[in-house]
Structures are given as C-alpha cells and as structure tokens.
Amino acid sequence: MTKDPRLATRDDIDQFAETFGTAMYDDPMIRWPLPSEVSVESVIAMTNPIVSMYVEVGSAWMLEGGLAVASWIAPAAAARFDQLEQPTRAAIAPHTGDNGVRYGQFWDWLAAHLPSEPCWFMDLVAVQPSAWGRGLGGRLIEHGLALAGGDDLPAFLETAQQRNVAYYERFGFRVVGEECAPGGGPTIWFMRT
C-alpha cells in the first residue's frame, strides 16, 4: 500500500507540473486556448505558474513522488479563485499564440461557473500515463472528498472529457451543467457532490 497523499512544497513544483502537463496534454480545457502545434514541454512550462499558485494556497496534493497529483482548493481560496489565477496569466500568455487573449476569456468564463456557496474545488487530478490503472487518481479524489466531508461541504469540478463524467459519478459527483465554451471552445461538464 502506498502512503497517503501529501501537500506539495516548492521543491515539488517541477515534478507536479511535469505530471500535470504530461497527463493533461490532450485535455480540451488545456489545449483549446493554445496553438495546435504546442509541444508537451510547452504545456509543462505553462502549468508551472499554476502549480506555484496551488502550492502557495496549500491545494497541491501528490502521491507516489508525483506520479499522481491533484489540486483540491479549500473553500476560502475557491471563493477567490479568479483573483488567485489572474497573476499566472502573464507567464502563460507567451505559450498561447495570441498573447493569452483566448486563454483569459476561457478561464474568465470558467471562473464565472464556480458555485457561489462554499465548496471544495477539484481543479485538477492528473496521473502520469505510466501509472494509469493503479487507482492513484481515485485515491486523490477520495482524499479531497474526505476534506470536503470533514467540512460538511460539497465538492465541485469541471471537465471537458465526456468519458470522465461517468468516472466522477462513481465518486458521488453529478452533472449540474453542460455548456459549450464561448468562441467555439470545448463542451464543459460542471459537476458537484
């Protein structure tokens, strides 16, 4: 049995970003605002400032030395997620091909869908492809749900992968909205417990 999830530190940022960028490289939420020819390395570099923000607010969780990572954002930080995410945009803009215009519009639209009531926000869960099928992502989801349950609060997430909807439903999430992002963006499923 592996150890419990642990909070990532500044020393873990590069490993966390590598797992995040590698595992999420083809995810429509990550890829849609980027040029079609963007490399995995560029996506990893782009996620680094986001991971730094997760570490700063204590929402970056890791398993197995970073083979699996998740961001479970506590209610106080989730309530100001748009403010926390804004400073990452300057570092991300050079990777977008349009100086971050579509990226900013997309993430502003997503932030507008966060629940107004207190909740735990699972912003991401990612597992290195070499570790798929070992249940690591599920353990990180269950860990966050335990945090939410300890506070007697719901959990919320967004996904652009239809196949993930049934997966998250197994953990007690239900779809509360389904919308296409503006400007021809991907379909997003909004889910909560």
Backbone as a chain_set.jsonl record, in Angstrom:
{"seq": "MTKDPRLATRDDIDQFAETFGTAMYDDPMIRWPLPSEVSVESVIAMTNPIVSMYVEVGSAWMLEGGLAVASWIAPAAAARFDQLEQPTRAAIAPHTGDNGVRYGQFWDWLAAHLPSEPCWFMDLVAVQPSAWGRGLGGRLIEHGLALAGGDDLPAFLETAQQRNVAYYERFGFRVVGEECAPGGGPTIWFMRT", "coords": {"N": [[0.846, -1.188, 0.0], [0.538, 2.202, -0.799], [1.697, 5.386, 0.487], [-0.284, 7.962, 2.141], [-1.829, 10.774, 0.426], [0.154, 13.743, 0.101], [0.81, 17.184, 0.878], [2.156, 19.227, -1.634], [5.323, 20.858, -1.915], [7.374, 23.803, -2.476], [9.654, 22.649, -3.552], [8.61, 20.584, -4.993], [7.372, 21.558, -7.225], [8.269, 21.442, -9.965], [8.111, 18.658, -10.539], [5.387, 18.171, -10.066], [4.273, 19.879, -12.027], [5.265, 18.614, -14.313], [3.902, 16.126, -14.27], [1.242, 17.064, -14.356], [1.235, 18.553, -16.823], [2.029, 16.559, -18.683], [0.108, 14.494, -18.354], [-2.247, 15.879, -18.863], [-2.014, 16.903, -21.37], [-3.509, 16.441, -23.745], [-6.015, 17.258, -22.977], [-9.016, 18.972, -23.562], [-9.592, 21.365, -22.126], [-7.134, 22.346, -21.465], [-5.795, 22.383, -23.93], [-7.387, 23.815, -25.842], [-7.165, 26.712, -25.697], [-4.64, 27.037, -26.764], [-2.025, 27.078, -29.333], [-2.29, 24.767, -32.095], [0.048, 23.344, -32.607], [1.475, 23.177, -30.235], [3.922, 21.995, -27.946], [4.485, 19.171, -25.709], [6.377, 19.859, -23.805], [6.089, 22.622, -23.738], [3.502, 22.836, -22.723], [3.935, 21.754, -20.198], [5.711, 23.692, -19.168], [3.959, 25.841, -19.194], [2.143, 25.118, -17.219], [3.55, 25.399, -14.904], [3.48, 28.01, -13.495], [0.843, 27.885, -12.604], [0.855, 25.659, -10.935], [2.604, 26.639, -9.007], [0.963, 28.561, -7.837], [-0.997, 26.84, -6.759], [0.563, 25.53, -4.804], [1.19, 27.687, -3.146], [-1.316, 28.291, -1.995], [-1.831, 26.01, -0.612], [-3.057, 23.815, -1.882], [-2.097, 21.79, -3.463], [-1.701, 18.484, -4.025], [-0.001, 15.339, -3.742], [0.89, 12.026, -4.795], [2.885, 9.077, -4.536], [5.495, 10.18, -5.094], [4.853, 12.11, -6.94], [3.773, 10.879, -9.153], [1.088, 10.933, -9.333], [-1.122, 13.649, -9.123], [-3.032, 16.301, -7.654], [-5.231, 19.099, -7.416], [-6.89, 20.335, -4.838], [-8.847, 22.746, -3.874], [-9.414, 24.662, -1.099], [-12.409, 25.999, 0.51], [-12.172, 28.84, 1.203], [-10.098, 29.751, -0.464], [-11.132, 28.901, -2.91], [-13.285, 30.598, -3.209], [-12.094, 32.909, -4.011], [-10.847, 32.262, -6.34], [-10.622, 33.282, -8.964], [-9.168, 35.616, -8.517], [-6.78, 34.534, -7.546], [-5.87, 33.087, -9.722], [-5.45, 34.952, -11.752], [-2.795, 36.29, -11.68], [-1.163, 34.32, -12.824], [-1.42, 34.429, -15.522], [0.258, 36.136, -17.056], [2.665, 34.718, -17.271], [1.778, 32.544, -18.695], [0.784, 33.518, -21.088], [2.798, 33.806, -23.26], [2.827, 31.238, -24.321], [0.533, 30.854, -25.728], [0.013, 31.856, -28.305], [-1.62, 33.995, -28.999], [-1.076, 35.96, -27.265], [-2.381, 35.329, -24.914], [-5.101, 35.983, -25.061], [-7.419, 34.368, -25.846], [-7.103, 32.363, -23.949], [-7.414, 33.811, -21.518], [-10.094, 34.7, -21.794], [-11.436, 32.255, -21.845], [-10.815, 31.136, -19.295], [-11.868, 33.098, -17.643], [-14.569, 32.762, -18.216], [-14.905, 30.12, -17.253], [-14.369, 30.543, -14.511], [-16.571, 32.051, -13.816], [-18.468, 30.14, -13.472], [-18.049, 28.865, -11.097], [-19.353, 27.67, -8.02], [-21.391, 29.769, -5.938], [-21.772, 29.3, -3.28], [-19.964, 28.08, -0.352], [-17.475, 25.642, -1.099], [-15.435, 22.758, -1.804], [-13.055, 22.749, -4.3], [-12.12, 20.828, -6.922], [-9.68, 21.341, -8.927], [-7.967, 20.021, -10.59], [-6.996, 16.677, -11.438], [-4.426, 14.483, -12.05], [-2.553, 11.902, -13.591], [0.501, 10.345, -14.219], [0.959, 8.8, -17.367], [2.324, 6.315, -17.268], [1.549, 5.293, -14.845], [-1.144, 4.834, -14.94], [-4.228, 3.178, -14.218], [-3.711, 2.182, -11.714], [-5.18, 3.158, -9.661], [-4.487, 5.562, -8.481], [-5.374, 8.171, -9.138], [-8.029, 7.982, -8.317], [-7.636, 7.671, -5.571], [-6.687, 10.207, -4.915], [-8.931, 11.72, -5.523], [-10.787, 10.675, -3.657], [-9.472, 11.462, -1.338], [-9.723, 14.289, -1.421], [-12.5, 14.464, -1.348], [-12.921, 13.527, 1.213], [-11.811, 15.635, 2.649], [-13.664, 17.634, 1.989], [-15.97, 16.453, 3.035], [-15.288, 16.42, 5.742], [-15.567, 19.065, 6.328], [-18.215, 19.267, 5.963], [-19.168, 20.077, 3.444], [-20.0, 20.591, -0.047], [-18.345, 19.257, -3.008], [-16.81, 20.398, -6.022], [-16.274, 20.326, -9.558], [-14.881, 20.733, -12.881], [-15.043, 19.397, -16.137], [-13.787, 18.607, -19.371], [-13.902, 16.318, -20.678], [-15.933, 13.963, -21.861], [-15.936, 11.246, -21.255], [-15.005, 11.251, -18.675], [-17.116, 11.989, -17.102], [-18.813, 9.827, -16.264], [-16.921, 8.472, -14.765], [-16.361, 10.301, -12.641], [-18.909, 10.357, -11.554], [-19.0, 7.94, -10.24], [-17.806, 8.548, -7.87], [-19.635, 10.036, -6.571], [-20.212, 12.515, -7.66], [-22.367, 14.682, -9.544], [-23.782, 15.807, -12.601], [-24.298, 19.222, -12.983], [-24.475, 21.107, -14.844], [-23.993, 21.725, -18.334], [-22.192, 23.047, -20.859], [-21.158, 24.7, -23.864], [-18.063, 26.215, -24.297], [-17.566, 29.706, -24.884], [-16.938, 31.136, -28.163], [-16.41, 28.918, -29.72], [-15.268, 27.016, -28.122], [-14.491, 24.064, -26.063], [-16.944, 21.603, -24.952], [-18.06, 21.748, -21.667], [-18.504, 20.016, -18.68], [-20.04, 20.612, -15.685], [-19.751, 19.664, -12.393], [-20.892, 18.464, -9.213], [-20.918, 17.385, -5.769]], "CA": [[0.0, 0.0, 0.0], [1.311, 3.444, -0.864], [1.411, 6.365, 1.529], [-1.385, 8.898, 1.909], [-1.45, 11.989, -0.296], [0.813, 14.769, 0.893], [0.864, 18.501, 0.26], [3.371, 19.535, -2.371], [6.082, 22.024, -1.471], [8.052, 24.494, -3.575], [10.597, 21.714, -4.159], [7.856, 19.626, -5.807], [6.655, 22.248, -8.3], [8.632, 20.931, -11.292], [7.556, 17.305, -10.711], [3.934, 18.333, -10.161], [3.989, 20.452, -13.342], [5.529, 17.591, -15.333], [2.77, 15.191, -14.271], [0.075, 17.828, -14.805], [1.349, 18.845, -18.249], [2.092, 15.319, -19.465], [-1.165, 13.771, -18.283], [-3.356, 16.699, -19.35], [-1.608, 17.492, -22.643], [-4.592, 16.355, -24.733], [-7.294, 17.669, -22.41], [-9.518, 20.165, -24.26], [-9.525, 22.579, -21.309], [-5.755, 22.812, -21.538], [-5.34, 22.577, -25.301], [-8.181, 24.687, -26.7], [-6.653, 28.085, -25.832], [-3.252, 27.015, -27.219], [-1.837, 26.745, -30.753], [-2.381, 23.323, -32.345], [1.37, 22.727, -32.642], [2.151, 23.31, -28.949], [4.603, 20.776, -27.507], [4.278, 18.733, -24.329], [7.276, 20.655, -22.978], [5.489, 23.946, -23.582], [2.367, 22.69, -21.805], [4.515, 21.589, -18.86], [6.196, 25.018, -18.752], [2.791, 26.678, -18.98], [1.466, 24.741, -15.976], [4.397, 25.708, -13.756], [2.952, 29.089, -12.64], [-0.416, 27.44, -11.996], [1.246, 24.793, -9.82], [3.146, 27.52, -7.965], [-0.197, 29.13, -7.14], [-1.58, 25.769, -5.94], [1.425, 25.323, -3.637], [1.037, 28.861, -2.268], [-2.58, 28.262, -1.245], [-1.958, 24.727, 0.075], [-4.048, 22.961, -2.548], [-1.395, 20.853, -4.353], [-1.542, 17.188, -3.369], [0.786, 14.393, -4.527], [1.049, 10.624, -4.397], [3.952, 8.315, -5.203], [6.548, 11.043, -5.593], [4.371, 12.96, -8.023], [3.168, 10.13, -10.259], [-0.303, 11.389, -9.368], [-1.238, 14.963, -8.495], [-4.371, 16.888, -7.67], [-5.435, 20.368, -6.741], [-8.138, 20.457, -4.094], [-8.803, 24.106, -3.363], [-10.309, 24.835, 0.048], [-13.462, 26.985, 0.25], [-11.753, 30.248, 1.257], [-9.343, 30.033, -1.691], [-12.026, 28.704, -4.067], [-14.135, 31.784, -3.317], [-11.332, 33.963, -4.689], [-10.031, 31.573, -7.342], [-10.335, 34.16, -10.098], [-8.09, 36.521, -8.101], [-5.55, 33.756, -7.421], [-5.451, 32.617, -11.038], [-5.088, 36.092, -12.604], [-1.356, 36.555, -11.825], [-0.47, 33.28, -13.606], [-1.661, 34.637, -16.949], [1.404, 36.763, -17.736], [3.63, 33.662, -17.583], [1.154, 31.604, -19.632], [0.496, 34.203, -22.359], [3.714, 33.505, -24.368], [2.59, 29.881, -24.842], [-0.81, 30.768, -26.3], [-0.061, 32.25, -29.712], [-2.373, 35.248, -29.166], [-0.748, 36.701, -26.05], [-3.266, 34.953, -23.825], [-6.457, 36.525, -25.179], [-8.422, 33.296, -25.765], [-6.899, 31.715, -22.658], [-8.057, 34.642, -20.498], [-11.55, 34.67, -21.968], [-11.899, 30.919, -21.474], [-10.74, 30.958, -17.847], [-12.856, 34.003, -17.039], [-15.863, 32.087, -18.376], [-14.944, 29.007, -16.304], [-14.446, 31.073, -13.144], [-17.94, 32.526, -13.595], [-19.308, 28.983, -13.183], [-17.793, 28.323, -9.767], [-20.505, 27.888, -7.144], [-21.311, 30.934, -5.044], [-21.732, 28.822, -1.901], [-18.684, 27.446, -0.026], [-17.275, 24.282, -1.596], [-14.08, 22.339, -2.15], [-12.964, 22.792, -5.759], [-11.084, 19.991, -7.512], [-9.295, 21.998, -10.171], [-7.383, 19.014, -11.475], [-6.387, 15.437, -10.988], [-3.635, 14.01, -13.188], [-1.697, 10.758, -13.297], [1.443, 10.035, -15.293], [0.467, 7.65, -18.13], [2.966, 5.063, -16.832], [0.918, 4.845, -13.599], [-2.585, 4.681, -15.129], [-4.805, 1.889, -13.856], [-3.298, 1.785, -10.365], [-6.098, 3.734, -8.685], [-3.912, 6.727, -7.823], [-6.285, 9.3, -9.323], [-9.174, 7.746, -7.435], [-7.243, 7.952, -4.18], [-6.633, 11.661, -4.738], [-10.322, 12.195, -5.495], [-11.346, 10.309, -2.356], [-8.83, 12.31, -0.334], [-10.379, 15.594, -1.459], [-13.882, 14.311, -0.89], [-12.854, 13.422, 2.674], [-11.623, 17.002, 3.139], [-14.963, 18.311, 1.866], [-16.875, 15.836, 4.003], [-14.892, 16.877, 7.073], [-16.126, 20.408, 6.484], [-19.638, 19.148, 5.643], [-19.377, 20.923, 2.274], [-19.949, 19.89, -1.322], [-17.172, 19.382, -3.863], [-17.148, 20.87, -7.359], [-15.238, 20.18, -10.57], [-15.221, 20.97, -14.287], [-14.313, 18.506, -17.031], [-14.07, 18.72, -20.795], [-13.822, 14.95, -21.204], [-17.213, 13.291, -21.587], [-15.69, 9.934, -20.627], [-14.748, 11.449, -17.253], [-18.369, 12.226, -16.376], [-19.198, 8.581, -15.587], [-15.88, 8.191, -13.766], [-16.602, 11.143, -11.471], [-20.183, 9.952, -10.952], [-18.715, 6.822, -9.327], [-17.374, 9.129, -6.598], [-20.743, 10.799, -5.999], [-20.478, 13.768, -8.365], [-23.471, 14.67, -10.513], [-23.711, 16.936, -13.528], [-25.201, 20.33, -12.665], [-24.488, 21.985, -16.007], [-23.213, 21.316, -19.508], [-22.205, 24.195, -21.763], [-20.027, 24.905, -24.761], [-17.345, 27.454, -24.001], [-17.754, 30.701, -25.936], [-15.921, 31.23, -29.209], [-16.112, 27.611, -30.306], [-14.496, 26.206, -27.177], [-14.983, 22.714, -25.777], [-18.059, 21.388, -24.039], [-17.615, 21.573, -20.283], [-19.468, 19.464, -17.733], [-19.855, 21.113, -14.331], [-20.222, 18.595, -11.528], [-20.74, 18.664, -7.77], [-21.445, 16.306, -4.926]], "C": [[0.886, 1.245, 0.0], [0.885, 4.374, 0.257], [0.223, 7.231, 1.144], [-0.909, 10.079, 1.07], [-0.789, 12.985, 0.649], [0.767, 16.081, 0.128], [2.201, 18.686, -0.436], [4.012, 20.792, -1.792], [6.692, 22.705, -2.701], [9.031, 23.566, -4.291], [9.916, 20.719, -5.102], [7.245, 20.255, -7.064], [6.985, 21.67, -9.671], [8.049, 19.54, -11.543], [6.039, 17.362, -10.875], [3.57, 18.841, -11.548], [4.235, 19.439, -14.458], [4.372, 16.593, -15.415], [1.518, 15.871, -14.817], [0.142, 18.026, -16.318], [1.349, 17.616, -19.124], [0.736, 14.632, -19.512], [-2.31, 14.549, -18.923], [-3.087, 17.308, -20.729], [-2.738, 17.506, -23.673], [-5.948, 16.796, -24.204], [-7.766, 18.955, -23.096], [-9.462, 21.457, -23.442], [-8.122, 23.177, -21.342], [-5.409, 23.219, -22.973], [-6.11, 23.614, -26.097], [-7.62, 26.112, -26.798], [-5.233, 28.174, -26.413], [-3.158, 26.737, -28.718], [-1.83, 25.231, -30.945], [-1.025, 22.637, -32.295], [2.125, 22.802, -31.31], [2.733, 21.957, -28.515], [4.225, 20.421, -26.074], [5.149, 19.582, -23.397], [6.712, 22.056, -22.725], [4.297, 23.889, -22.629], [2.875, 22.524, -20.375], [4.996, 22.937, -18.342], [5.033, 25.945, -18.423], [2.113, 26.374, -17.648], [2.268, 25.135, -14.742], [3.873, 26.867, -12.909], [1.63, 28.718, -11.964], [-0.103, 26.587, -10.774], [1.819, 25.626, -8.681], [2.018, 28.154, -7.152], [-0.852, 28.068, -6.251], [-0.766, 25.56, -4.658], [1.253, 26.469, -2.641], [-0.227, 28.798, -1.423], [-2.821, 26.917, -0.557], [-2.973, 23.803, -0.552], [-3.422, 21.906, -3.449], [-1.083, 19.566, -3.591], [-0.832, 16.22, -4.306], [0.715, 13.0, -3.928], [2.247, 10.061, -5.151], [5.005, 9.213, -5.831], [6.144, 11.913, -6.764], [3.877, 12.204, -9.237], [1.704, 10.509, -10.431], [-0.387, 12.68, -8.567], [-2.682, 15.443, -8.576], [-4.319, 18.255, -7.011], [-6.839, 20.376, -6.164], [-8.086, 21.795, -3.384], [-9.868, 24.278, -2.284], [-11.293, 25.976, -0.207], [-13.002, 28.44, 0.254], [-10.982, 30.639, 0.004], [-10.221, 29.874, -2.926], [-12.897, 29.929, -4.288], [-13.419, 32.939, -4.01], [-10.418, 33.388, -5.767], [-9.672, 32.482, -8.513], [-9.217, 35.139, -9.759], [-6.755, 35.785, -8.009], [-4.988, 33.374, -8.785], [-4.944, 33.754, -11.925], [-3.582, 36.301, -12.757], [-0.603, 35.499, -12.641], [-0.513, 33.575, -15.102], [-0.481, 35.253, -17.692], [2.443, 35.718, -18.124], [3.085, 32.682, -18.615], [1.0, 32.221, -21.02], [1.477, 33.875, -23.484], [3.498, 32.123, -25.011], [1.319, 29.791, -25.68], [-0.921, 31.127, -27.772], [-0.844, 33.522, -29.978], [-2.199, 36.143, -27.943], [-1.769, 36.488, -24.934], [-4.699, 35.421, -23.921], [-7.504, 35.423, -25.009], [-8.319, 32.566, -24.433], [-7.632, 32.496, -21.559], [-9.572, 34.613, -20.583], [-12.125, 33.333, -21.515], [-11.907, 30.754, -19.954], [-11.631, 31.928, -17.092], [-14.244, 33.359, -17.089], [-15.983, 30.931, -17.39], [-15.118, 29.508, -14.871], [-15.855, 31.565, -12.813], [-18.894, 31.385, -13.25], [-19.022, 28.347, -11.818], [-19.004, 28.599, -8.88], [-20.302, 29.107, -6.242], [-21.279, 30.501, -3.579], [-20.368, 28.174, -1.624], [-18.627, 26.006, -0.543], [-15.783, 24.01, -1.686], [-14.053, 22.182, -3.66], [-11.802, 21.914, -6.214], [-10.743, 20.578, -8.874], [-8.615, 21.024, -11.123], [-7.034, 17.761, -10.712], [-5.687, 14.878, -12.218], [-2.706, 12.894, -12.723], [-0.775, 10.533, -14.493], [0.944, 8.792, -16.042], [1.075, 6.315, -17.694], [2.324, 4.485, -15.571], [-0.592, 4.696, -13.734], [-3.018, 3.279, -14.716], [-4.433, 1.407, -12.467], [-4.181, 2.375, -9.277], [-5.585, 4.985, -7.993], [-4.808, 7.956, -7.957], [-7.494, 9.178, -8.413], [-8.849, 8.029, -5.99], [-7.162, 9.447, -3.924], [-8.029, 12.274, -4.726], [-10.949, 11.895, -4.138], [-10.755, 11.154, -1.232], [-9.51, 13.684, -0.272], [-11.818, 15.534, -0.986], [-13.933, 14.158, 0.633], [-12.633, 14.804, 3.296], [-12.952, 17.761, 3.106], [-15.949, 17.767, 2.89], [-16.566, 16.256, 5.427], [-15.397, 18.275, 7.376], [-17.633, 20.429, 6.264], [-20.023, 20.076, 4.494], [-19.369, 20.09, 1.003], [-18.585, 20.068, -1.998], [-17.655, 19.722, -5.267], [-15.97, 20.603, -8.294], [-15.798, 20.534, -11.936], [-14.434, 19.963, -15.106], [-14.742, 18.753, -18.471], [-13.979, 17.355, -21.473], [-15.119, 14.221, -20.86], [-17.003, 11.951, -20.897], [-15.437, 10.063, -19.127], [-16.025, 11.631, -16.448], [-18.774, 10.969, -15.605], [-18.186, 8.211, -14.502], [-16.131, 9.003, -12.501], [-17.928, 10.801, -10.789], [-19.977, 8.79, -9.985], [-18.285, 7.315, -7.951], [-18.447, 10.014, -5.975], [-20.985, 12.158, -6.625], [-21.677, 13.591, -9.279], [-23.338, 15.917, -11.382], [-24.739, 17.977, -13.118], [-25.261, 21.341, -13.808], [-23.62, 21.42, -17.104], [-23.329, 22.449, -20.515], [-20.991, 24.149, -22.675], [-19.38, 26.233, -24.403], [-17.523, 28.423, -25.159], [-16.617, 30.667, -26.961], [-15.547, 29.909, -29.835], [-15.291, 26.709, -29.41], [-15.147, 24.87, -26.886], [-16.243, 22.721, -24.916], [-17.481, 21.115, -22.649], [-18.78, 21.036, -19.469], [-19.081, 19.99, -16.374], [-20.501, 20.114, -13.393], [-19.995, 18.96, -10.07], [-21.303, 17.477, -7.019], [-22.684, 16.797, -4.21]], "O": [[1.875, 1.311, 0.731], [-0.151, 4.175, 0.892], [-0.219, 7.241, -0.004], [0.29, 10.354, 1.012], [-1.122, 13.063, 1.832], [0.694, 16.099, -1.1], [3.25, 18.343, 0.11], [3.333, 21.666, -1.254], [6.537, 22.23, -3.826], [9.218, 23.681, -5.502], [10.582, 20.083, -5.919], [6.661, 19.545, -7.882], [6.078, 21.429, -10.467], [7.548, 19.267, -12.633], [5.476, 16.676, -11.729], [2.665, 18.304, -12.186], [3.494, 19.408, -15.441], [3.917, 16.256, -16.508], [0.816, 15.303, -15.653], [-0.812, 17.695, -17.022], [0.741, 17.616, -20.194], [0.269, 14.234, -20.58], [-3.24, 13.951, -19.466], [-3.861, 18.143, -21.197], [-2.9, 18.488, -24.397], [-6.941, 16.714, -24.927], [-7.005, 19.917, -23.2], [-9.3, 22.536, -24.012], [-7.961, 24.394, -21.254], [-4.805, 24.268, -23.201], [-5.522, 24.25, -26.971], [-7.601, 26.673, -27.893], [-4.686, 29.269, -26.538], [-4.103, 26.218, -29.311], [-1.41, 24.495, -30.053], [-0.955, 21.452, -31.969], [3.321, 22.509, -31.276], [2.108, 20.913, -28.698], [3.715, 21.255, -25.326], [4.702, 19.977, -22.321], [6.846, 22.601, -21.629], [4.107, 24.795, -21.817], [2.306, 23.094, -19.444], [4.72, 23.291, -17.196], [5.111, 26.741, -17.486], [1.567, 27.276, -17.013], [1.715, 25.196, -13.644], [3.821, 26.728, -11.687], [1.34, 29.193, -10.866], [-0.704, 26.758, -9.713], [1.547, 25.348, -7.513], [2.11, 28.267, -5.93], [-1.222, 28.36, -5.114], [-1.327, 25.428, -3.57], [1.179, 26.242, -1.434], [-0.216, 29.204, -0.261], [-3.888, 26.7, 0.019], [-3.677, 23.081, 0.153], [-4.146, 21.19, -4.14], [-0.303, 19.564, -2.638], [-1.031, 16.267, -5.52], [0.508, 12.823, -2.727], [2.578, 10.506, -6.25], [5.368, 9.019, -6.991], [7.0, 12.402, -7.501], [3.584, 12.82, -10.262], [1.149, 10.42, -11.526], [0.19, 12.799, -7.486], [-3.443, 15.038, -9.454], [-3.47, 18.524, -6.161], [-7.833, 20.416, -6.888], [-7.36, 21.957, -2.403], [-11.058, 24.069, -2.521], [-11.036, 26.832, -1.054], [-13.409, 29.206, -0.619], [-11.18, 31.728, -0.534], [-10.074, 30.626, -3.889], [-13.215, 30.266, -5.429], [-14.064, 33.845, -4.537], [-9.363, 33.944, -6.071], [-8.541, 32.452, -8.999], [-8.4, 35.461, -10.622], [-5.713, 36.344, -8.353], [-3.772, 33.343, -8.976], [-4.082, 33.525, -12.774], [-3.12, 36.477, -13.884], [0.504, 35.772, -13.107], [0.28, 33.022, -15.864], [-0.246, 34.917, -18.852], [3.043, 35.816, -19.195], [3.86, 32.053, -19.337], [1.079, 31.511, -22.022], [1.02, 33.675, -24.609], [3.949, 31.885, -26.132], [1.055, 28.751, -26.283], [-1.885, 30.725, -28.423], [-0.749, 34.082, -31.071], [-3.056, 36.97, -27.629], [-1.988, 37.375, -24.109], [-5.454, 35.277, -22.959], [-8.374, 35.517, -24.142], [-9.337, 32.191, -23.851], [-8.376, 31.916, -20.768], [-10.256, 34.513, -19.564], [-13.178, 33.286, -20.878], [-12.894, 30.285, -19.386], [-12.105, 31.606, -16.002], [-14.996, 33.409, -16.115], [-17.026, 30.762, -16.757], [-15.918, 28.964, -14.109], [-16.281, 31.502, -11.659], [-20.009, 31.63, -12.788], [-19.691, 27.388, -11.433], [-19.615, 29.663, -8.985], [-19.181, 29.424, -5.842], [-20.811, 31.254, -2.725], [-19.686, 27.761, -2.561], [-19.596, 25.254, -0.438], [-14.971, 24.934, -1.648], [-14.937, 21.548, -4.236], [-10.642, 22.213, -5.931], [-11.443, 20.334, -9.857], [-8.686, 21.195, -12.34], [-6.808, 17.785, -9.502], [-6.274, 14.807, -13.297], [-2.152, 12.934, -11.624], [-1.223, 10.532, -15.64], [0.542, 7.82, -15.402], [0.4, 5.288, -17.748], [2.531, 3.312, -15.258], [-1.267, 4.454, -12.734], [-2.261, 2.317, -14.852], [-4.819, 0.302, -12.086], [-3.957, 2.12, -8.094], [-6.183, 5.433, -7.015], [-4.982, 8.702, -6.993], [-7.929, 10.159, -7.81], [-9.679, 8.564, -5.256], [-7.524, 9.913, -2.844], [-8.281, 13.237, -4.002], [-11.573, 12.768, -3.536], [-11.455, 11.518, -0.287], [-9.831, 14.175, 0.81], [-12.298, 16.442, -0.308], [-14.884, 14.611, 1.27], [-13.198, 15.111, 4.345], [-13.317, 18.439, 4.066], [-16.674, 18.527, 3.533], [-17.478, 16.432, 6.235], [-15.627, 18.629, 8.532], [-18.262, 21.482, 6.365], [-21.042, 20.764, 4.542], [-18.794, 19.002, 0.976], [-17.786, 20.918, -1.605], [-18.772, 19.375, -5.651], [-14.813, 20.647, -7.876], [-17.01, 20.624, -12.13], [-13.271, 19.698, -14.802], [-15.9, 19.066, -18.75], [-13.979, 17.262, -22.7], [-15.367, 13.902, -19.698], [-17.803, 11.56, -20.047], [-15.629, 9.102, -18.383], [-16.016, 11.445, -15.232], [-19.049, 11.046, -14.408], [-18.558, 7.699, -13.447], [-16.117, 8.45, -11.401], [-18.051, 10.943, -9.572], [-20.712, 8.672, -9.005], [-18.389, 6.579, -6.97], [-18.199, 10.671, -4.963], [-21.868, 12.891, -6.179], [-21.967, 12.484, -9.732], [-22.84, 16.95, -10.935], [-25.912, 17.657, -12.927], [-26.012, 22.315, -13.744], [-22.637, 20.726, -16.845], [-24.425, 22.775, -20.971], [-19.937, 23.628, -22.309], [-20.059, 27.244, -24.229], [-17.622, 27.993, -26.309], [-15.501, 30.235, -26.671], [-14.473, 29.785, -30.424], [-14.685, 25.746, -29.879], [-16.226, 24.571, -27.398], [-16.559, 23.705, -24.248], [-16.533, 20.346, -22.495], [-19.9, 21.539, -19.558], [-17.937, 19.84, -15.945], [-21.664, 19.753, -13.57], [-19.045, 19.663, -9.728], [-22.061, 16.675, -7.562], [-23.293, 16.05, -3.445]]}, "num_chains": 1, "name": "protein.A"}
